[in-house]
């Protein structure tokens, strides 16, 4: 293997597959002398890969975890698996990792060759994400398109369905994607309206980069999550939920996450949520399996009763 770069990639690939490689076996695989193998290992160390060596007759090499994250070498199957896993996490399968997953997915998708993107899209087309909490399902390609536009400071155009159903065409300077309350939002400067706006990603259709770059503006307050929270507080949802639960506050917080507020009481806690779908608090109560009293709204009490009757009727 005369090409040094190709040989080093092959060496790295081999080191990533085994915990330990005898030096003689590794040299045979690469078709090089032990001396050339030592030089290639030194080159990998210079690039930040922590390769440890054991001397002697039974000596060999082992790739260890390092203090920093060097570039990874992935085969096709591994790249597809990572992209699919990140899509699932971006959709909310792993609470608290949605935004991080989208950023990582945008980087991975950008580097994938077209043939692997087609495989991932095909897999996505025949699978259905099961995300706890019942949030709207999203196309991960939509999320990554928006994320890459935010990162690349590129203007976006998309069709948008407003809360009242009105369809509009929007032209924005994307600032940040925010995951909040089982939904994804885009915080952006609306070019035509000359003001900051938030857009629910599940109401956006076919976002596309325009190729036009922009100079980022300063978001009021600087924190996109707090800016979005304050904006959403001014938009009334359909239901104000209040439930007294006979469980400690930390247990309830672990289930609810950032989708509700939990107030400690003497004998339990009070859960408050503001939302437009009562299915979520019913699921929370089912998971907690603790005594509770629904204070409001009356519609939730009725839904809990109907759900309980249905479960009992079909229990075997």
N, C-alpha and C positions, 0 to 999 in steps of 0.2 A: 504494500500500500504506500505508493510513493508520495502522494499528496499529503502534506503535513496537516492542513486544516481538516481534510476529510478523515484522516487517521485520528486526530484529536477528538472529533465528534463521535467517532466510533468508540474510542476509549471511554469517553464520558458516558455514552449509552451503556456500555458494559458495566461500568462502575455503579451506575444507578440501578442495575438489575440484581446485583449480589451484595450481600453484606461484606464478603471478603473474597478476594481473588488471589490465588497463588501467582507469583510473578511469572513463573515459567509458562503457566497456562494462558495468562493474559498476553504475554509476548507472542505465543503461538497463534492466538486468535487474531492478533494484529499483523502477524507475519513480519515482526521486527526483532531486532536484537534486544537483550536486556538493557543495554546502554541507551538505545534509542527510546525504550519504554521509560527509563528514568528521566530522560530529557522531556518527554511529553508530559509526564506527571508533574514535573517542575513548572511547565508552561500552564497547566491547569491551576496549580497553586497560585501562580502569578495573577491569574484571572479571578481568583477569589474562591476557588473550590477547595475545601479542606480535605485533601487526600492524605491519609496516614499510611506510613510504610513500616513493615516489619522486616528486619534484616535476618540473614542466616539462610540455611539450606531450605527451610520451609517458609521463607519470607514471602510477602505479598503486599497487596494494597487494598485499602478500604476507604470509601467515601463517608465522611462523618458530617454531622450537622455542624454548621458554622454560626458565627455571630451575625452574619448578614445573609441575605437571600440572593445567591447568584442565579444567573439564568438557568432555566430548566430545559432539558431536552426531552421531548415527548414524542411517542409514536402516534400514529393516526387514532388508534382506539383510545389511548389515554387522553388525547386532545378532545375527542368527541365526548368522552365521559365527563371531563371537567366542564365543558361548555354546557352540557345537559344539566349537570349538578348545579352550576351557577344559575341557570335559568330557573330551576326549581326554587332555589334560595331567594332569587330576586322576586319571585311571585309570592313570597311570604312563608315558604315551607319551614324556614328557620327564623324565628322571630328575632328581630334586632339586627339581622345581617342583610336586610333588603338593599340598602343603599350601597354598602360595601360590595355586595355581590354584583350589582349593576355596574359599578366602576370596574371591577375585575373582569366581568363579562365583556364589556366594551373593549378592553385591551386584548382579550383572547380572540374575539370575533375579528378584530382588525388584522390579526396576524394569520388567521386561518386561510388556507387556499380554497378556492371556490368549490372544489369537489367535496371538502369536509363540511363546508357551510350547507351544501345541498343535503348531505346525510343528516345533519342536525335538524334542518328544516323538515325533512321527511319524517324523522322520528317525532318531532314536535306535533306534526299534523295528525298523527295517529295515537297520541296519548293525551290524557286529560289530567291537569294538575288537581290534586286534592289538597286545598289549603284550608287549614283550620280557621274558622271564623267567617267563611262564606264571602270573602271579598270578591270583587269583580275580577274575572280572569283577564289576563293581558298577554298580548303577543310580546315575547321577550325581544324580538327584533325591533319592535317599536321603542321599547325602553332603551336598547343599545343605540339606536339611531339618535334619540334625544340626548343620551349621555355623551355620545361622541361630539354632537353639536355643542353641548355645554363646554366640553373640554377643549374643542378646537375653536371656540368663539366664532361659530358660524351661524348665521341667521336661518331660522326655520319657517316653513309655511305648512299649514295643515288646516283641514276642515274641523270645525268644532261645534258640538251640540251643547248649547247653554242649558242651564237648569230648567228653564221654561220650555225647552225643546227647540228653540230657534237655532237654525243652522247658519253659521258664519264661516268666512275664510279669514284666517289669522296669519299675521306676519310678525314674528317676534325675535328678540335677542335672548336666547335661553340662558338662564343664570344657574339654576340648580334643580335637580330632581329630588323630591322629598317624599319619603314613605311615612304616611300618617293615617291612623285610624282605618287600617285595612285597605287603604287606597294609595295610589301614587299621584303626585301632583308635580306639575312643572311651574316653577317660579320664573317669570320672564318679564322683560320690558316689551310692552306692546308698541310696535313701531308706529302703527296708524293711530292709536289712541293716545300716545305720548305719556304712558303711565305704566306702573308696575301692575301685573296681573298674575293670578294663579289659574291653572288649567288642570282639571282632572284628566289623567292620561287615558282612562277608559272611555272618555268622551271625545278623544282626538282620533282622527282618521287620516291615515297615510301621511305622517310627518315626513318632510323631505328637506334636506339641506339645500340652500340656495347657492352656495359657493361664495356668498358675500361675507367677508369678515367684519367684525365690529370691535370697538374698544369697550371693555367691560365697564359698566356703570356701578356705582356704589349703592347697594341695597339699603334702604332705610333701616337703621338698627344693626345692620351687618350680619345678623343671624337669620338664615332663610327659614329655619324651623320655627323660631319664635314669631317671625313675620307672618308665616302661614297660619300659625295657631291664632294669632290676634285677628287675622282676617276671617278665619272660619268661625270664630266666636260671634262675629257680627252677623253670620248667616244662620238663622234658626233652622234646626233639623226638626223632623216630624215628632220625635218622642224625647222627653226628658225622663230617664229611667232612674228610679231610686229603689234599692233593695237592701234590706237588713239581712245579713248572712251570719249564721252561727259558726263562723270559722275565723281563725286569726287573720289579721290584715295582710301579713306577709304571704300566706298561702294564696289568698285571693289575688294579690298583686302579681304573683308568679304566673297565674293563669290569664289574667286580664292584660298584663303588660301596660303599654302606654295608651290603651284604648278606653280607659276609664280612670276615675279617681276613687281611692279607697280611704275612708275615714275610720279610724279606730274607735270602737265603743267598748263599754265595760264587758259585755258578753258577746263579743264578735266584732263586726264592722259593718259599715254602710258603703255600698257600691253605687256610684253615680255614673251614668253614661248619657251622652247626647247623640242620638243617631236616628237614622230613618229606616232601620231594619231591625225588628225585634227578635229575629232568629238568633242573633249573636248572644244576647243575654240568656236566652233559653239554653244554648249550648254551654255557656259558662256554668250555669246552675247544674247542668247534668254532669259536667266534669268534676265540680267541687263535691257533689254528693253530701251536702251539708244542709241542715234545716235553714229555712229562709222565709222572709215575709216580703212580698212585693208591695211597696208603698205607692208606687206609680210607675206607669200609667195603668188604667183599668184594662186596656187592650193587652198588656203583658200578662196580667192575671188570667185573662181568658185564654191566651195562647198557651200558657203553662198548663192550664187545666186540660185543654184539648190534646196537647202533646202527651201528657201523662195518661189520659184515657186511651189514646191510640196505642201507646207502648204496652199498657196492660192488656188491651184487647188482642194484640198480636204476639204477646209473650207466649212461649211454648212451655 
